Amino acid sequence: MTLIVEKLHAHLILAAVLLLLSAMVYGLRKCRGNRGTALLQVAQTLLWLLLVLLLCEGIKKYLLMVGLWPWIKYISFCQTILIIFVLFKAISSAINIIADRQVKNGINRSKTLVVIRAINIVTLFLLATLFGEQLGLNMSGLLTFGGVGGVAIGIASRNILGNLLSGVMLYFDRPFNVGDWIRLPEKNTEGVVTEISLRTTKIVTFDQKPLYIPNAVFSSIMIENPGRSDYRKVELAAIVKSFDAQQVSALLGLIGEKVAQDPRVNGQLDTFIHMHNITKDGIQILISLFANTRDYDVYLALKQSLIVYTVDAASAQGLEVTC
């Protein structure tokens, strides 16, 4: 009698869960937005998973009744594979929907994809660990092997794990995004970031050569990101073929007037137009200022204008300039 009551209670609880999931699916169909879509997908997945599991249990009971009990282990194996697949798919789909919402809110898509991949890998590993025994895997043996061969595996996989962890850290630290122009002074490398994956980052140099840099490299070197600056520094060094300091000073004054009138020059930041050194050919002058934009074309155009200002002012003073 007690067994019958327990089975009745189990069936009632199961029926209540089915009704609850059905009601959730019905209610969430009317919801709009990414959050409602994600919850709907999870509820639908759980509902279908529960129904399929019930079907599998019914098939196993039937096989047991007709004496085909050796087939039960195959049904259980398929049942476990189905559980892992459906749960992984549901979690992955929900994460993707939420990630799309974050991207629309301004979060960088490339780094969101890195985190999604990392979460998917961790999820798959956890599911495989949880259901390993049902799949026929000797988890205790694997753990023992991990203890015995842990050092060897750790040494072999150190770089791989380092790159994976660095890829995740790139998401949180955000030193650069896809499309940023970055410079790595210690590696004598600069270019535009075109892809950030879990293991490597792809940079295309200005001569269109693709570079694939392991993510672990970025944790130990300095990264310059000029693209995040609102200004660009422009410098020009030239040698005036004269040792007459007054003439050179007058030349610098003429150049300064031209620079002050140029709207591309930022007047709020430091501008230096001075004599810098004495060489065997004459006095070296240095012009240093900031452009109002980080645009590379504007930078080149402004530097060209500085050359024109310097040459014109030198001609007006009867002087010659050289590099």
Secondary structure, DSSP 8 states (H G I E B T S, - for coil): -HHHHHHHHHHHHHHHHHHHHHHHHHHHTT--SHHHHHHHHHHHHHHHHHHHHHHHHHHHHHHHHTT-GGGHHHHHHHHHHHHHHHHHHHHHHHHHHHHHHHHHTT--HHHHHHHHHHHHHHHHHHHHHHTTTTTT--HHHHHHHHHHSHHHHHHHHHHHHHHHHHHHHHHHH-S--TT-EEEEGGGTEEEEEEEE-SSEEEEE-TTS-EEEEEGGGGGSS--B-GGG-S-EEEEEEEEES---HHHHHHHHHHHHHHHHH-TTB-SSS--EEEEEEE-SSSEEEEEEEEESS--HHHHHHHHHHHHHHHHHHHHHTT--EE-
